[in-house]
Amino acid sequence: MSVQAAPTVDQWNAEAFNSYVKQLGEPEWLLDLRQNAFEAFEEMGWPTRKEEEWMRTDIRGFSLKKFNPPKLDEVVDAATLPSGLLAEGVDIGGQVVSLNGRTGRSTLADELKAQGVIFGDFATVLAEHGDLLQKYLFKGEFDPNFDKFSALHAAFFSGGAFLYVPPNVVVEQPLHMLNLIGDNGVDLAHTLIVLEEGAQATVLTESASLDDDQPGFHCGAIEVVVGDRANLRFVNLQNWGHKVWHFGQQKGSVGRDGNLLWTLGALGSRLSKVNQHVALDGPGAHCEVNGVLFTEGKQHLSYHTQQYHRAPNCTSNFLYKAALQDHSRTVWRGMIKVAPGAQKTDGYQRIDNLLLTEHCRADSIPGLEIEADDVRCTHGATTGRVDEEQIFYAMARGFTRKEAMRMIVIGFFQQVFDRITLESVREALGHAIARRVREYD
């Protein structure tokens, strides 16, 4: 297999691609997927602010030339890798930890293996369960042709993990995935989670930098498939260092009477541009997304969400809370989409923004696209500053201004925290946010 095309970026051109996939030694079906994606990457231009999708997100400071494709011969010392915030104090059933797209640790409890659960790093699962991976990879909501970053990911993805839970199997212990980036590192991890009919599981995923002051590049994807009557609790914590460029596609689908409870925390990165879409594909499907965003410095976090009702009698509930300080900025663009025939839809989306300083900015654009006539869809967005009367009230009772500010911020997020069923996740998010709140006059 080879690709003949004009070079796009030196380290990411056709010659580099051909050399890269040759080292992978993957089956033909996967090489074909990569080749098609690379050709799309070569043909597409970089996004510009003339496009609705990108008009509020400026990536002129990003240069792919500053980063190299994942190095397949890089040796990872597992003993030096951290375990992750979400795994602290949690009895996990399995874990996959990677650094710059290379696997450091991959474990799964024997009792889960005996139940038929498959969980591990991508390369190992591909070697042992290639047919199963072929059945689901890129077959869901993830579209390699969505934009240039999606195509880049599909062509060069490396690392990540695959979880498969057979029908009616209940996984009691949470499973944990941690993607790490080193100095000027690149992470192109692909996470694929499949719960068959009647299955249940809890999955904790997080990303972090080994050194918060070092640059990095993440271009990843998450695919979640919740089968009929299946139940997935999914946690995704983005905690990159503040010099990491973060581009992600996070896509999920839920079958008949299935349930997806998705908790998202976004704290890190220099710039994030994430598309989070959930499709409700079977009657009675339900999805709840609870998102927490906290920004500081000159961070820019842009999240585009879509709750797509394709079947009748489905419910979706998206609640985001964002607190901003310094010169940071958030962009949240939400859409409830209802297909023809998806009657009795009940969809809700909301974002609340708390501005902690004068120069931060939050743009919120909720939207509806309804093609059925018997639905209930509501949305809302609020933006406000810290109430000085609340600070005065707390200080009058002996708290310092900084303590009062932290209490107000944590209280602002409490509505989301109350909807997080895992205590360890609530505590991890609460502590991570409290550490970032500074004192202002």
TAHU-V595781 format. One record per backbone hydrogen bond with DSSP energy under -0.5 kcal/mol. CO is the residue of the C=O (numbers start at 0). NH is the residue of the N-H. E is the energy in kcal/mol with one decimal. If there is no record, write none. Layout:
co: {CO:CO}
nh: {NH:NH}
e: {E:E}
This chain:
co: {2:8:9:12:13:14:15:16:17:18:19:19:20:20:26:26:27:28:29:30:31:32:33:34:35:36:37:38:39:47:50:50:53:56:58:62:63:69:70:74:75:76:77:83:84:86:89:92:93:94:95:96:96:97:98:101:104:106:108:108:109:110:111:112:116:117:119:120:121:122:123:124:128:129:130:131:132:132:135:141:142:146:147:148:149:150:151:152:157:158:159:160:161:162:163:163:164:165:168:168:169:173:173:174:175:176:177:177:178:179:180:181:184:186:187:188:189:189:190:191:192:193:193:194:195:196:198:199:200:201:202:202:203:204:205:206:207:210:211:214:214:215:216:217:219:220:221:222:223:223:224:224:225:226:227:229:230:231:231:232:233:234:235:235:236:236:237:237:238:239:240:240:242:243:243:244:244:245:246:247:248:248:249:250:251:252:253:253:254:255:257:258:259:259:260:260:261:262:263:264:264:265:269:270:271:272:273:273:274:274:275:276:277:278:278:279:279:281:282:284:285:286:287:288:288:289:290:291:292:294:295:296:298:299:299:300:300:301:302:302:303:304:305:305:306:306:307:307:308:311:313:314:315:316:316:317:318:319:320:321:322:323:324:327:328:329:330:331:332:333:334:334:335:336:336:337:338:340:341:342:344:345:346:347:348:349:350:351:352:352:353:353:354:360:361:362:364:366:368:373:375:377:379:381:383:385:386:386:387:388:389:390:391:393:393:394:399:400:401:402:403:404:405:406:407:408:409:410:412:412:413:415:416:418:420:421:422:423:424:425:426:427:428:429:430:431:432:432:433}
nh: {4:11:12:16:17:18:19:20:21:22:22:23:24:25:29:30:31:32:33:34:35:36:37:38:39:40:41:42:43:50:53:54:56:58:61:65:66:71:73:76:77:79:80:86:87:89:91:108:175:106:177:103:104:179:101:98:96:94:111:112:113:114:116:115:118:163:161:124:125:126:127:128:132:133:134:135:135:136:138:143:145:150:151:152:153:154:155:156:187:189:121:191:119:193:117:165:195:168:170:199:171:92:93:203:95:205:97:179:207:99:209:184:216:218:157:220:160:191:222:162:224:164:195:226:198:167:230:170:232:174:204:234:176:236:178:238:180:213:241:183:184:244:186:246:248:190:250:192:225:252:194:226:254:229:197:258:200:233:260:202:262:204:237:264:206:238:266:267:208:268:243:268:215:269:270:217:246:272:219:274:221:250:276:223:278:225:280:281:257:228:285:231:261:287:233:262:289:235:291:237:266:293:299:245:301:247:275:303:249:276:305:251:307:253:280:309:310:284:256:314:259:316:261:290:318:263:320:265:322:324:298:326:328:271:301:302:330:273:304:332:275:334:277:307:308:336:279:309:338:283:345:286:347:288:318:349:290:351:292:353:294:355:327:360:300:362:302:364:304:366:306:336:368:308:338:370:341:342:344:312:375:315:377:317:379:319:381:321:354:383:323:355:385:329:363:331:333:335:337:343:346:348:350:352:354:387:389:390:391:392:393:394:395:396:398:397:403:404:405:406:407:408:409:410:411:412:413:413:415:416:417:418:419:420:422:425:426:427:428:429:430:431:432:433:434:435:435:436:436}
e: {-0.7:-1.8:-1.1:-2.7:-2.9:-2.0:-2.3:-2.7:-1.4:-1.2:-0.6:-1.0:-1.1:-0.5:-0.6:-2.1:-2.5:-1.4:-2.4:-2.7:-2.6:-2.0:-2.7:-2.4:-1.8:-2.5:-2.5:-1.7:-2.1:-1.7:-1.1:-1.4:-1.9:-0.7:-1.7:-1.5:-2.0:-0.7:-1.2:-0.5:-1.0:-1.6:-1.4:-0.5:-1.1:-1.8:-1.4:-3.0:-2.6:-2.8:-2.7:-3.8:-1.8:-2.3:-2.0:-2.9:-2.5:-1.2:-0.6:-1.8:-2.3:-0.8:-2.2:-1.6:-0.5:-3.1:-2.3:-2.3:-2.7:-1.8:-2.0:-3.5:-2.1:-2.5:-1.4:-1.0:-0.7:-2.8:-2.1:-0.6:-2.0:-2.2:-2.3:-2.5:-2.4:-2.0:-2.3:-1.9:-0.5:-1.1:-1.1:-2.4:-1.5:-2.6:-2.5:-0.5:-2.4:-1.6:-0.6:-2.2:-0.8:-3.0:-0.7:-3.2:-2.1:-1.9:-2.4:-0.5:-2.1:-2.7:-2.7:-2.3:-2.1:-2.3:-1.1:-1.7:-0.7:-0.5:-3.2:-2.6:-2.9:-2.4:-0.6:-2.2:-2.2:-2.0:-2.6:-2.7:-2.3:-2.4:-0.5:-2.7:-2.7:-2.6:-2.4:-1.7:-1.5:-1.8:-0.7:-2.0:-0.7:-2.5:-2.7:-2.5:-1.6:-2.6:-3.1:-2.7:-0.5:-1.8:-2.9:-0.7:-2.3:-1.9:-2.2:-2.4:-1.8:-0.6:-2.8:-2.8:-3.1:-3.0:-0.6:-2.6:-2.0:-0.8:-2.9:-1.5:-0.7:-0.7:-1.4:-0.7:-1.4:-2.9:-1.2:-3.4:-0.5:-2.3:-1.8:-2.1:-2.7:-0.6:-2.4:-2.4:-2.5:-2.9:-2.2:-1.2:-2.4:-2.8:-2.1:-2.6:-0.6:-2.7:-3.2:-0.5:-2.7:-2.8:-2.7:-3.6:-0.5:-2.2:-1.5:-2.9:-2.1:-2.2:-0.6:-2.9:-3.3:-0.6:-2.1:-2.4:-3.1:-2.3:-0.9:-2.1:-0.8:-1.8:-1.5:-2.2:-2.1:-2.1:-3.2:-0.5:-2.9:-2.9:-2.2:-3.0:-2.4:-1.2:-2.1:-1.4:-2.4:-2.7:-0.5:-0.5:-2.7:-2.7:-0.6:-2.3:-3.1:-1.1:-2.8:-0.6:-0.7:-2.4:-3.2:-0.8:-3.0:-1.2:-2.2:-1.8:-1.5:-2.6:-0.5:-1.8:-2.9:-1.8:-2.9:-2.8:-2.1:-3.0:-1.5:-1.9:-2.2:-2.7:-3.1:-3.0:-2.0:-0.7:-2.5:-0.6:-2.7:-3.4:-0.5:-1.4:-2.1:-1.9:-0.6:-2.6:-2.7:-2.2:-2.3:-2.7:-1.4:-2.8:-2.0:-2.9:-0.5:-1.9:-2.5:-0.6:-0.9:-2.1:-0.5:-2.9:-1.1:-2.2:-2.8:-3.0:-2.2:-1.6:-1.5:-2.5:-2.9:-0.6:-0.8:-1.5:-2.8:-2.4:-2.2:-2.8:-2.3:-1.2:-1.6:-1.8:-2.5:-2.6:-2.4:-2.2:-2.2:-2.5:-2.8:-2.5:-2.2:-1.8:-0.8:-0.5:-1.2:-2.5:-3.0:-1.4:-1.6:-0.7:-0.7:-2.1:-2.6:-2.2:-2.5:-2.4:-2.7:-2.2:-2.3:-2.4:-1.9:-0.5:-1.2:-1.0:-0.5}
